[in-house]
Amino acid sequence: MQVDPERCGRRLSSGGGNTSRFDGALFTESGDHSEAIRSHNHGTVWDLTPGTKESLFPHQQEGFEFIWANLAGTTDLAKLKRVDPQSEGGCIVSHAPGTGKTRLTMVFLQTYLQVFPKCLPIIIAPANILLTWEDELRKWNIGIPFHNLNNAELSGKEHAIREVDWLFNQQQKKDVIRMVKLCSWYKEKSILLISYNLYEKLAGGKSEGDGEKEKKNSKIGKEKKRARSREYVETALGNVLREYPGLLVLDEGHTPRNKRSCIWKVLSESRSQKRILLSGTPFQNNFLELYNILCLMKPSFPDSIPQELKKFLKNKLIQETKASKDDNWEPVSAGNQADEKINQLKLLMNPFVHVHKGSILQKNLPGLRDCVLVLKPECLQQKILESIDCSQNALNFEHKLALVSVHPSLFINCALSKKEESDVDSELLKKIRLDPYEGVKTKFLIEFVRLCDAVNEKVLVFSQFIDTLCLIKDQLESAFNWTVGTEVLYMHGKLDQKQKQVLIHSFNDANSQAKVLLASIKASSEGINLVGASRVVLVDVVWNPSVERQAICRAYRLGQKRVVYTYHLLAQGTPECAKYGKQSEKDRLSELVFSSRNAENDKLENVGVKFEDKVLDLMVQHKNLKDIFGECLVQPKDRDLETLGP
């Protein structure tokens, strides 16, 4: 149905001011809004969806009951009639990436909405995951309508569509559509989907879009009214998002972990007392971020911390803050005494944190083989690596090293110092740009892709730098005469969500011509399903090991049919090796804080070594390639990583 903004009107209050029916009439109570379920007097919440329990894995069944216990105190239907839906309740579902958190959450919402039909649940997730939620909700058909506030189109199922004729006559179509979706969500038992960015803009009172342009145009009468009207609507939208949701589900719940970020502040102001954080990697960088997540999930959590432990955490936060200010990116080591305090923190968290390490993947998937490859730079590449000015800003220095470690031509994409400009032959670097054999990582990639294509295996390549991905894309086109969009797919942050979803479906389609997917690790490492790949290459090293783990789990997740082989590429003689080795301390701290309560059943076995890697073996043994390999660490342990260094 088409909505004509010109037919939309504004209602005047008796006092002559502007009053939004959106704040008033559309959100008045109607009918029986009794919260507790009346039609079921016996049994448990499992009885609300017969047969569902058997369709879930054991860790999902346990997680389902855990969420109910934390949000409502019980799974008993008779007792639930006496539960106050406005009391505080929150938990973290820390299940390994790819183990079915989305499915678990849908089953929970399906039952929770039967018991509390007016709870008004809202799922907040990174924008690139919202269409995945849509796909999953359609796939499992849980019988509950959903409204994606980020989607600028109406689905045709919105119950409030008949109410739009009174809306503001100067609003853009997307504002009207957002209002319709919010009205529908409020009027019927349904789920609202929204991205973190959009929630921050609307609930935080920020004007979305052309702010500066609107300021200039507001000098003109008509445009001034339009800008004021837009601000008015966004204020109304923000009020609803802050005040009305009775349940917040934060997917990739580690996203709002910085207390100084706008999204953390906006979420902390939500009136919702029920909160669920979904994250396969809740411990990201340090204890400060973990503390922020815990406060967001359960605002009363700080009050439960003993004074002695508070003192330890405060000192820990001071150490970590000082380390970050000094550009010392090494994680603060724990030590025996600190480990004891961390165990105390873990005991405090246990009642509201449910952990599954991912043993279900080992039991149900063909396997995972993880490999660290230390590669020897080519001659010109080595010369440029040595010429990089180490006296500059640490981040600039690291950025240049990361790019040149892939291919020397990427050096000219950097902001060079005068010394660096004098040391480099820019014309030569331009000439060799499409020659992958001038860079050790591109040389490895081209030959690796060639062999994978021969055995009909798809390759997923991650990098944190757009320049790197663009170069690899161009080299693949040149080397194999492939086309971007057909054999080579490229996923980056500038694509809209529908474009990304098309790429995902194409890559996962066994009958498509797609052979390689190049993905920005920042835009594509969380929440999406890329099981079409059986080979995952991480071209550069990120400081946060959780990001790499998330990236690998795009392919290594439920639904994967092959053994997944992963490759971490490091340039020998560079800080990349030491940087990768230091990640093990962050992993150790994460393991200390987040371990499964059912440790024996959730034990991860190091079984990957039993799988042969014929592709890598061919490369290591090939007379023209064997010399590029410095070290090959298969299923590396912490002690192996400690030996890595410049």
Long-range contacts (C-beta under 8 A, 24 or more apart in sequence): 1-154, 1-156, 1-161, 3-154, 3-164, 3-173, 3-176, 3-177, 3-180, 5-167, 5-168, 5-169, 5-170, 5-171, 5-172, 5-173, 5-176, 6-169, 7-165, 7-169, 8-164, 8-165, 8-166, 8-167, 8-168, 8-169, 8-171, 8-176, 9-165, 9-166, 9-167, 9-168, 9-169, 10-168, 10-169, 10-229, 11-166, 18-232, 20-232, 20-233, 20-236, 21-166, 22-167, 22-179, 22-182, 22-183, 22-233, 22-236, 22-237, 22-240, 23-236, 23-239, 23-240, 26-160, 26-163, 26-183, 26-186, 26-187, 27-186, 27-240, 27-244, 30-187, 33-118, 35-85, 35-115, 35-116, 35-117, 35-118, 35-119, 36-80, 36-81, 36-82, 36-83, 36-115, 36-116, 37-77, 37-80, 37-81, 37-114, 37-115, 40-77, 41-77, 41-78, 42-77, 42-78, 43-77, 44-75, 44-76, 44-77, 45-75, 45-77, 45-80, 45-111, 45-115, 46-75, 46-111, 47-77, 48-77, 48-110, 48-111, 48-114, 48-115, 49-107, 49-110, 49-111, 52-107, 52-110, 56-100, 56-103, 56-104, 56-107, 57-99, 57-100, 57-360, 57-364, 58-360, 58-601, 59-95, 59-99, 59-356, 59-360, 59-602, 60-100, 60-103, 60-104, 60-107, 62-354, 62-598, 63-93, 63-95, 63-104, 63-354, 63-356, 64-104, 64-107, 64-108, 66-91, 66-93, 66-354, 67-91, 67-93, 67-104, 67-108, 67-276, 67-354, 68-108, 68-111, 68-112, 70-351, 70-352, 71-112, 71-247, 71-274, 71-276, 72-112, 72-115, 77-115, 80-115, 85-116, 85-119, 85-246, 85-274, 86-246, 86-273, 87-273, 88-273, 88-274, 88-298, 88-299, 88-300, 89-273, 89-274, 89-275, 90-274, 90-275, 90-276, 90-277, 90-297, 90-298, 90-352, 91-275, 91-276, 91-277, 91-297, 91-352, 91-353, 91-354, 92-253, 92-276, 92-277, 92-279, 92-282, 92-293, 92-294, 92-297, 92-349, 92-352, 92-353, 92-354, 93-276, 93-277, 93-278, 93-279, 93-354, 94-279, 94-280, 94-282, 94-353, 94-354, 94-355, 94-356, 94-594, 95-278, 95-280, 95-354, 95-355, 95-356, 95-358, 96-280, 96-356, 96-357, 96-358, 96-361, 96-553, 97-280, 97-281, 97-358, 97-526, 97-549, 97-550, 97-553, 97-557, 98-280, 98-358, 98-361, 98-553, 98-554, 98-556, 98-557, 98-558, 99-280, 99-356, 99-358, 99-360, 99-361, 99-557, 99-558, 100-360, 100-558, 101-251, 101-278, 101-280, 102-132, 102-133, 102-136, 102-251, 102-278, 103-136, 103-140, 105-249, 105-251, 105-276, 105-278, 106-136, 106-137, 106-140, 106-142, 107-142, 108-276, 109-142, 109-144, 109-191, 109-249, 110-142, 110-143, 110-144, 112-247, 113-144, 113-189, 113-191, 116-246, 117-189, 118-189, 118-246, 119-246, 119-247, 119-274, 120-185, 120-186, 120-192, 120-244, 120-245, 120-246, 120-247, 121-191, 121-192, 121-245, 121-246, 121-247, 121-248, 121-249, 122-191, 122-192, 122-193, 122-194, 122-241, 122-245, 122-247, 122-248, 122-249, 122-272, 123-191, 123-192, 123-193, 123-194, 123-249, 123-251, 124-194, 124-195, 124-196, 124-199, 124-248, 124-249, 124-250, 124-251, 124-267, 125-193, 125-195, 125-196, 125-250, 125-251, 125-252, 125-527, 126-195, 126-196, 126-251, 126-252, 126-255, 126-526, 126-527, 127-195, 127-196, 127-197, 127-198, 127-497, 128-497, 128-500, 128-523, 128-524, 128-526, 128-527, 128-528, 129-251, 129-252, 129-526, 129-527, 129-528, 130-193, 130-194, 130-195, 130-497, 131-497, 131-498, 131-500, 131-501, 132-501, 132-527, 132-528, 132-529, 133-193, 133-251, 134-193, 135-501, 137-191, 144-189, 144-190, 144-191, 145-184, 145-188, 145-189, 145-190, 145-191, 146-190, 146-191, 146-192, 146-193, 147-181, 147-182, 147-184, 147-185, 147-190, 147-191, 147-192, 147-193, 148-181, 148-193, 148-194, 149-178, 149-181, 149-182, 149-192, 149-193, 149-194, 149-198, 150-193, 150-194, 150-195, 150-198, 150-497, 152-177, 153-177, 154-180, 154-181, 157-184, 158-183, 158-184, 159-183, 159-184, 159-187, 159-188, 160-184, 160-187, 168-229, 168-232, 168-233, 170-225, 170-226, 170-229, 170-230, 171-229, 171-230, 171-233, 172-230, 175-230, 175-233, 175-234, 175-237, 178-237, 179-233, 179-236, 179-237, 182-237, 182-240, 182-241, 186-240, 186-244, 192-245, 194-241, 196-255, 196-256, 196-263, 197-263, 199-241, 199-263, 199-266, 199-267, 200-262, 200-263, 200-266, 201-234, 202-234, 202-237, 202-238, 202-241, 203-238, 203-241, 203-242, 203-266, 203-269, 203-270, 204-238, 204-262, 204-263, 204-265, 204-266, 205-234, 205-235, 205-238, 206-262, 207-231, 207-234, 208-234, 242-266, 242-269, 242-270, 242-271, 243-271, 244-271, 245-270, 245-271, 245-272, 246-272, 246-273, 246-274, 247-272, 247-274, 247-275, 247-276, 248-272, 248-274, 248-275, 248-276, 249-275, 249-276, 249-278, 250-275, 250-276, 250-277, 250-278, 250-296, 250-297, 251-278, 251-527, 252-278, 252-279, 252-526, 252-527, 253-277, 253-278, 253-279, 253-282, 253-293, 253-297, 254-279, 254-281, 254-282, 254-284, 254-289, 254-293, 254-546, 256-292, 256-293, 256-296, 257-284, 257-289, 257-290, 257-292, 257-293, 258-289, 258-292, 259-288, 259-292, 259-295, 264-292, 264-296, 267-296, 268-295, 268-296, 268-299, 280-549, 280-550, 280-553, 281-546, 281-549, 281-550, 281-590, 282-353, 282-594, 283-546, 283-586, 283-589, 283-590, 283-593, 283-594, 284-544, 284-546, 285-331, 285-543, 285-544, 285-586, 286-320, 286-331, 286-332, 287-313, 287-316, 287-317, 287-320, 288-316, 288-317, 288-320, 288-321, 290-593, 291-317, 294-349, 297-352, 298-352, 304-348, 305-345, 305-348, 306-344, 309-341, 309-344, 309-345, 309-348, 312-338, 312-341, 313-341, 313-345, 327-394, 327-395, 329-543, 329-579, 329-582, 330-582, 330-585, 331-582, 331-585, 331-586, 331-589, 333-585, 334-585, 334-588, 334-589, 334-592, 339-592, 342-589, 342-592, 342-593, 343-592, 345-593, 346-592, 346-593, 346-594, 346-595, 349-593, 350-597, 353-594, 354-597, 355-594, 355-595, 355-596, 355-597, 355-602, 356-596, 356-602, 357-595, 357-596, 357-602, 357-603, 357-604, 358-602, 358-604, 359-601, 359-602, 359-603, 359-604, 360-558, 361-556, 361-557, 361-558, 362-604, 362-605, 362-607, 364-558, 365-556, 365-558, 365-560, 365-564, 366-560, 366-561, 366-562, 366-563, 366-564, 367-563, 367-564, 367-607, 367-608, 367-610, 367-611, 368-552, 368-556, 368-563, 368-564, 368-566, 368-608, 369-563, 369-564, 369-565, 369-566, 369-608, 369-609, 369-611, 369-613, 369-634, 369-635, 370-552, 370-566, 370-568, 370-608, 370-634, 370-635, 370-636, 371-565, 371-566, 371-567, 371-568, 371-613, 371-616, 371-632, 371-633, 371-634, 371-635, 372-567, 372-568, 372-570, 372-580, 372-631, 372-632, 372-633, 372-636, 372-640, 372-641, 372-644, 373-444, 373-567, 373-568, 373-569, 373-570, 373-629, 373-631, 373-632, 373-633, 374-570, 374-571, 374-572, 374-577, 374-629, 374-630, 374-631, 374-632, 374-633, 374-644, 375-440, 375-441, 375-444, 375-569, 375-570, 375-571, 375-572, 375-628, 375-629, 375-630, 376-440, 376-572, 376-573, 376-627, 376-628, 376-629, 376-630, 377-405, 377-439, 377-440, 377-571, 377-572, 377-573, 377-574, 378-408, 378-437, 378-438, 378-439, 378-440, 378-443, 380-408, 380-432, 380-438, 381-405, 381-407, 381-408, 381-438, 381-439, 381-440, 382-573, 384-408, 384-411, 384-423, 384-424, 385-571, 385-573, 385-574, 387-420, 387-423, 387-424, 388-420, 389-417, 389-419, 389-420, 392-417, 398-575, 399-465, 401-571, 401-574, 401-575, 401-576, 402-464, 402-465, 402-468, 402-540, 402-541, 402-576, 403-465, 403-467, 403-468, 405-440, 405-441, 405-540, 405-571, 405-574, 405-576, 406-439, 406-441, 406-442, 406-463, 406-468, 406-471, 406-472, 406-539, 406-540, 407-433, 407-436, 407-438, 407-439, 407-441, 407-442, 407-471, 408-432, 408-438, 408-439, 409-433, 409-438, 409-439, 409-471, 410-467, 410-468, 410-471, 413-467, 433-471, 433-474, 434-474, 434-475, 434-478, 436-475, 436-479, 440-571, 440-628, 441-539, 441-569, 441-571, 442-471, 442-472, 442-475, 443-625, 443-628, 444-569, 444-619, 444-625, 444-628, 445-472, 445-475, 445-537, 445-539, 446-475, 446-476, 446-479, 447-619, 447-622, 447-625, 448-535, 448-537, 448-567, 448-615, 448-619, 449-476, 449-480, 449-515, 449-516, 450-480, 451-615, 451-618, 451-619, 452-515, 452-535, 452-615, 453-480, 453-515, 455-614, 455-615, 457-534, 457-535, 457-562, 457-615, 458-507, 458-514, 458-515, 458-516, 458-517, 458-532, 458-533, 458-534, 458-535, 459-515, 459-516, 459-517, 459-533, 459-535, 459-536, 459-537, 460-516, 460-517, 460-519, 460-530, 460-533, 460-535, 460-536, 460-537, 460-554, 460-555, 461-516, 461-517, 461-518, 461-519, 461-537, 461-539, 462-519, 462-520, 462-521, 462-524, 462-525, 462-536, 462-537, 462-538, 462-539, 462-551, 463-518, 463-519, 463-520, 463-521, 463-538, 463-539, 463-540, 464-520, 464-521, 464-522, 464-540, 464-542, 465-540, 466-492, 466-520, 468-539, 468-540, 469-518, 469-519, 469-520, 472-518, 472-539, 473-518, 476-516, 482-515, 486-513, 486-514, 487-513, 487-514, 487-515, 487-516, 488-514, 488-515, 488-516, 488-518, 489-514, 489-516, 489-517, 489-518, 490-517, 490-518, 490-519, 491-517, 491-518, 491-519, 491-520, 491-523, 491-524, 492-519, 492-520, 492-523, 493-520, 493-522, 493-523, 495-523, 500-524, 500-528, 504-528, 504-529, 504-530, 507-532, 507-533, 508-532, 519-551, 519-554, 521-547, 521-548, 521-551, 524-551, 524-554, 525-550, 525-551, 525-554, 526-550, 528-554, 529-554, 529-557, 529-559, 530-554, 530-555, 531-555, 531-557, 531-559, 531-560, 531-561, 533-564, 534-560, 534-562, 534-563, 534-564, 534-565, 535-564, 535-565, 535-566, 535-567, 535-615, 536-564, 536-565, 536-566, 536-567, 537-566, 537-567, 537-569, 538-566, 538-567, 538-568, 538-569, 539-569, 540-569, 540-576, 541-568, 541-570, 541-576, 541-579, 541-580, 543-579, 543-583, 544-586, 545-583, 545-584, 545-586, 545-587, 546-586, 546-590, 548-583, 563-611, 565-611, 565-613, 565-615, 565-616, 567-616, 570-644, 572-630, 572-631, 573-646, 574-646, 575-646, 577-644, 577-645, 577-646, 578-644, 578-645, 578-646, 580-641, 580-644, 581-641, 581-642, 581-643, 581-644, 581-645, 583-641, 584-638, 584-641, 584-642, 587-638, 588-638, 606-635, 606-637, 608-634, 608-635, 609-634, 609-635
